[in-house]
Amino acid sequence: MPDHLHAILLLPPSERPVRLGLVVGTFKAAVSRAWPGLGLWQRGYHDRVIRDERELIALREYVAANPLRYRR
């Protein structure tokens, strides 16, 4: 879809937990610096924890097929 972004982040196990908000914020800031003045981002984001392989496969298929569902 041209108006949003899907991503699956695989976060490795670590002694220090990774803060998802920091990862997303850093990504948004980097894109905004690369293309200044476009106002690309809304506040916040939607997250979902993928708990097993079956769910991961289903979400990968959803993300891959998403552009095909776009209607102008």
Residue, then its C-alpha position, 0 to 999 in steps of 0.5 A: m500500500p502506498d500509504h503505510l509500511h509493514a515490517i517484521l522485526l526479528l529481535p535477538p535474545s539479549e541480556r538487555p531488552v530491546r525497546l521497540g519504541l526506540v527502534v521505530g523512532t530511530f527508523k522514522a528519524a533516519v527516513s525523515r532526515a533523508w527526505p526532509g519536509l515530507g511529513l511522512w509519519q503519523r504518531g505512534y505505530h501498531d505492534r504485534v508479538i509473533r509467538d510461533e512459526r505458524e503465526l510468522i508464516a501467516l504474517r509474512e504471507y499477509v505482508a507479501a500479498n498486501p500490495l496486491r489488495y491495493r485499489r486506487 
